[in-house]
Amino acid sequence: MNIWWIQRNIRIVDNRTLSAALHENNGLVPVFILNQKILENQHSISCKDRFLIPVLKSFDKELRLLGSKLIVRVGNPVEEIIKLAEECGANKIFTDADSHPDSIRIYQQLGEKIELIFGEHPCVFPFSAVSQKNGKPYQVFTPFSRAWKALPVNLDLQPSLKHLPPVPDLFSVPLPFLSSQDDFPSKESEAARRLKSFIEGPIYAYKESRNFLDQEGSSFLSPYFRWGLLSKRQALNAAFEAKQNTNDVVSKNNCESWIDEIIWNDFFQSILHFFPQVLHGAFRTSMQDIAWSDSAINLQAWKDGLTGYPVVDAGMRQLQNTGWMHNRARMITSSFLVKHLLINWQEGERWFFDLLIDGDPALNNGNWQWAAGTGTDAVPYFRIFNPILQGKKYDSHGKYIRKWIPELSDVPVRFIHTPWLMSSLDQKNCHVKIGSDYPLPIVDHGMAKIRALSVLSRR
Ligand SMILES: Cc1cc2nc3c(=O)[nH]c(=O)nc-3n(C[C@H](O)[C@H](O)[C@H](O)COP(=O)(O)OP(=O)(O)OC[C@H]3O[C@@H](n4cnc5c(N)ncnc54)[C@H](O)[C@@H]3O)c2cc1C
């Protein structure tokens, strides 16, 4: 008997861990080890876990259609896997490799007790394949991407499966009842549907339209990548095909631009793998000791979407309400926390990770370090997003702002990015009192810019 320990690739289609396990022809027990905290805190469950639980349920259904089923256990993965192996007489564990240092520690401990075989990896290529000539890992995206693109991509998908070996009678922890979110249905077929509809149209305009806050220009696949409801190979296959299917150079560039984002995902996974210390501090050690502000009031205002800068607040409220945030808004809000409020990026990283439905340690950390200027390809310290101009450029009519900030729904376009400039009469006419219904800016943009330049340039 073999165990298929599912971690981040919760899918049946194109799963190399599953294929490797089936190759042995030795019986298979699929297991997912759930974190105890999820079951303990069912009342304050995060969006990520609210996405995961229905995914596991729907995955169990899919497995049953093929003659198998999912065993769920709760607790310490090493203890639970060993216990399960004893119960079913398994002597090999097939699993996915992860880049997080905690996972790597678990693999070491488990590997001392039982044979551990890895099928899927967090990146398209094994970590060592995309490295410099001297074997060292890349620390900057462009050469990483160049080396990635020079490798022969083996995008052969795994053959589809008609049945799976039956699972012996084993205890499985019942999962709590949680329905999936309307905007992110928790099932493998939804990932395939999204990919298909993105590839058939939006990918050809992706580079530009992904930036606009009031448009649906991106794929909305991030939670599905996070839990491996589709493989990067499936996504890349589809994107390469889309690129081939057009003769238009601009459309081809748009496809390429989406492929680049998948490579960014690989890049940050690789950074976490080779430099796990990034989870505890700045990638650039010279940026370690910045004199951050400890204003709990400003941090709370940022979290609550009450900074007085509409585009920042709309992003933060989208996050609070849905567990997802538009990429442009992630860039604007992260920059605002670090540069306008001078608050340590790690506070923002924690808040995003707790709330994001696609919260991924590698991607979240990489992007926060980018925003803070402490990371690999970081934004230079002197590039400070102006939240007013960003709003005007990427949400010119204020549609995104009005959606997430109902207090401002009647504010006319000319004031939607600067509501504090309205006269008392203007405010009365659009049913909002700035300073009480909606806050005045908690920091002045001009002053904040000078302060950030002065503090951050000392590094
Ligand atoms: C401060 C900050 C924190 C972030 N935290 C996360 C996170 O925890 N999890 C997460 O998945 N993304 C994170 N991102 C990256 C990005 O915002 C999301 O991946 C994207 O918005 C998801 O939407 P989509 O699936 O429609 O992406 P698309 O634009 O369609 O891109 C396709 C895929 O490419 C990858 N990708 C896209 N942008 C990036 C990027 N900047 N870095 C790395 N990979 C990328 C993702 O896997 C994404 O699903 C963060 C960005 C910022 C600025």
The ligand as a Gaussian input file, in Angstrom:
#p B3LYP/6-31G(d) Opt

LIG

0 1
 C        1.635000      43.257000      -1.707000
 C        1.229000      42.108000      -2.597000
 C        0.943000      40.857000      -2.039000
 C        0.592000      39.775000      -2.855000
 N        0.299000      38.567000      -2.269000
 C       -0.032000      37.503000      -3.050000
 C       -0.370000      36.244000      -2.470000
 O       -0.306000      36.038000      -1.253000
 N       -0.744000      35.246000      -3.311000
 C       -0.823000      35.408000      -4.670000
 O       -1.201000      34.467000      -5.388000
 N       -0.460000      36.575000      -5.232000
 C       -0.085000      37.622000      -4.483000
 N        0.232000      38.837000      -5.071000
 C        0.383000      38.896000      -6.538000
 C       -0.843000      39.294000      -7.357000
 O       -1.462000      40.415000      -6.821000
 C       -1.873000      38.158000      -7.480000
 O       -1.238000      36.955000      -7.851000
 C       -2.908000      38.486000      -8.555000
 O       -3.526000      39.719000      -8.279000
 C       -3.925000      37.373000      -8.599000
 O       -4.918000      37.633000      -9.547000
 P       -5.047000      36.743000     -10.854000
 O       -5.053000      35.319000     -10.512000
 O       -6.188000      37.296000     -11.616000
 O       -3.670000      37.052000     -11.552000
 P       -3.202000      37.122000     -13.077000
 O       -2.808000      38.521000     -13.340000
 O       -4.162000      36.486000     -13.988000
 O       -1.837000      36.285000     -13.038000
 C       -1.830000      34.847000     -13.153000
 C       -1.042000      34.251000     -12.019000
 O        0.307000      34.700000     -12.061000
 C        0.811000      34.811000     -10.744000
 N        1.132000      36.217000     -10.444000
 C        0.481000      37.326000     -10.873000
 N        1.057000      38.444000     -10.364000
 C        2.095000      37.990000      -9.606000
 C        3.070000      38.653000      -8.815000
 N        3.116000      39.996000      -8.685000
 N        3.979000      37.897000      -8.157000
 C        3.971000      36.550000      -8.265000
 N        3.067000      35.863000      -8.998000
 C        2.145000      36.585000      -9.657000
 C       -0.310000      34.355000      -9.803000
 O       -0.147000      32.969000      -9.550000
 C       -1.547000      34.632000     -10.641000
 O       -2.667000      33.873000     -10.264000
 C        0.563000      39.941000      -4.260000
 C        0.857000      41.182000      -4.817000
 C        1.182000      42.268000      -3.999000
 C        1.521000      43.588000      -4.626000

